[in-house]
Amino acid sequence: MSVGVLAGIVVGAIAAAIGLFKLMWRVAEPNEALVISGSAHKTEGIAEGMGFRIVTGRGTMVMPGVQAVRKLSLDLNETQLNVDCVTHQGIPLRVKGVVIFKIGDDFVSIANAARRFLDQQKMMPERVHIVFAGHLRSIVGGLTVEDMIRDREKLTGQTRAACGTEMEKLGLIVDSLQIHEIEDPTGYIKNLAMPHAAAVQRDARIAQADANLRATEAEQAAFARMSEATRDSEILQAGYQAERDKAAATARQAGPLSEAAARQEVVVQETRVAELEAHRREQQLQADVRKPADAAAYETRTRAEADRDARISAAQAKAKETELAAAAEATRVTTAAAADAKATEARGLAAATATRATGEAEAAATQAKGLAEATSAKANGLAQAEAAKAKGLAEAASIQARAAALAENQEAVVAQQLAENWPAIVEAGAGAFGNVEHMILLNGAEGMSEMFAKALTMGGTGLGLARQLLSTMSQPTPPAQPGAAPVNGSSPSDSHQIPIQGA
């Protein structure tokens, strides 16, 4: 029985110890602070002699009956501001806002708040309202309505700065201060906003008018585009209809057009056949008329050139022969009969040569003319033209050859003409001795040759007479006048005595 009593006593003692521990142990919540008083304690940051201890966020032992424990809330608190103020301009305003505050987290703030609000925590918003209302009236009194409207942040900052020291003494900190509204019982703010409102209204009306104008322009442009699209569509439809009509007309005209094209092709082919036939005829005329005519003309031209060269060669030979004959005549001039015979022989030879050359030229011309006439009889009017052209070319070639010969070798042509007219030259030179009664020769045959040579040069004979004959050979010779004066102005009745001096 003593064991049971002892066990009961032990259990009772344990239960009493647990109950006593629970009674003595206190734990601070995260949003509260425990203020323990009743014994001397020194807390960091708190002045000496306070005599209470602050516990936050942990547990602590409290002696019941000896120490007292009370809780101080660290939650947020707010107070609504509704303050009547007067601005620097004397305009009454009502400022509405809100202040959110709490007890500071440091021990000094908790101690200050505990000593002021530990038993009056519900009075904290009213006290804070009183503090902020006083400072807000003071700050608004130094501002104008315009400053308050345009810079509310400045009003808020000045208010917080002014209340900071007092709030710190109360152990409170301001988390937020907001000015919600500024009421104007006199209507000053409304009147102040009226010019801006009017300007805004004006700008709004202008913007609305511009918008209406742009909308109208857009509508008109849309209508114009619709009309344009309608017009283009109608034009395209008209074009398509025209193409359809054209295709139908083309289809209707396909048969006549095909017949016309076929006829046109026939005409084209006939025209080509006619052109080919004309070309064939032209080629035939070329082969039958023009080429023979060209050959005849070439033959005539060649014959004329050959005759010309022959005459030139004959003239040159005759000139040489005449020169030799004149020299021989001068040597054998001892007798006038021999000289006359030699002159007569030279005159006859020259006349025969001239007659032969003239006959050959006339025969060649007659042959060419007969060939051209025969060719003309064979061909049509084209052949006649070709023959006439060939004849003209032959004559032109003959004249050109003669002119070229005269330009290239004038002396040869002069010699030819001199040979052809040598009898007249000799006769003119001999006329100087016709009326000489007495002739005295001092140097024999040499003197006779010299005298004969001088006689030939007298009266414009020799090369000058030949050139004169060339210039006048194409003119008709006038009939001889009876009793004409001899060459060099000698009268037939004059008698001369030519002294010949020998060396």
Number of C-alpha atoms within 10 A of each C-alpha: 5 7 8 9 10 11 11 12 12 12 12 12 12 12 12 12 12 12 11 13 14 11 13 14 13 16 15 18 16 12 14 19 24 25 20 21 18 15 13 12 15 15 17 11 10 16 10 11 9 13 15 19 20 23 19 22 12 12 13 13 14 18 16 12 7 9 14 15 16 13 19 22 17 18 11 13 16 19 19 15 22 16 19 16 21 20 19 14 11 11 17 19 22 16 20 16 16 16 20 17 21 20 26 20 16 11 19 19 20 27 26 19 23 24 13 15 17 17 12 10 13 11 10 20 18 13 13 24 18 14 15 24 20 15 17 23 19 16 19 23 18 12 15 15 23 11 14 16 13 9 11 15 13 12 18 19 11 16 21 19 11 18 19 16 13 15 22 17 14 23 24 23 21 20 12 12 19 16 16 12 12 19 15 15 12 11 12 15 17 12 11 12 12 13 11 11 14 11 12 12 13 12 12 13 12 12 12 12 12 12 12 12 12 12 12 12 12 12 12 12 12 12 12 12 12 12 12 12 12 12 12 12 12 12 12 12 12 12 12 12 12 12 12 12 12 12 12 12 11 13 11 11 12 12 11 11 14 11 12 12 12 12 12 13 12 12 12 12 12 12 12 12 12 12 12 12 12 12 12 12 13 15 13 12 17 17 12 16 23 23 13 19 27 18 13 22 27 17 15 25 23 15 19 23 17 12 18 18 15 13 19 20 15 18 25 21 15 24 23 15 15 23 13 12 16 22 14 14 21 20 16 17 20 14 9 10 10 13 19 16 12 18 21 15 13 22 22 13 17 22 17 13 18 19 13 12 17 14 12 15 16 12 12 18 18 12 14 22 18 12 18 23 16 12 21 20 12 12 18 12 10 15 23 20 15 23 27 18 15 23 23 13 18 24 17 13 19 20 13 13 17 18 13 12 17 14 11 11 11 14 16 17 23 23 23 23 22 28 30 24 18 23 20 14 21 20 15 20 25 17 19 22 17 14 15 15 11 11 12 13 15 14 14 11 15 17 19 20 21 16 17 20 16 13 19 20 14 15 19 16 21 18 16 14 17 24 19 12 16 15 10 11 12 8 9 7 8 6 6 7 7 6 8 11 12 15 16 14 10 16 14 15 10 10 14 15 12 14 12 15 11 11 7
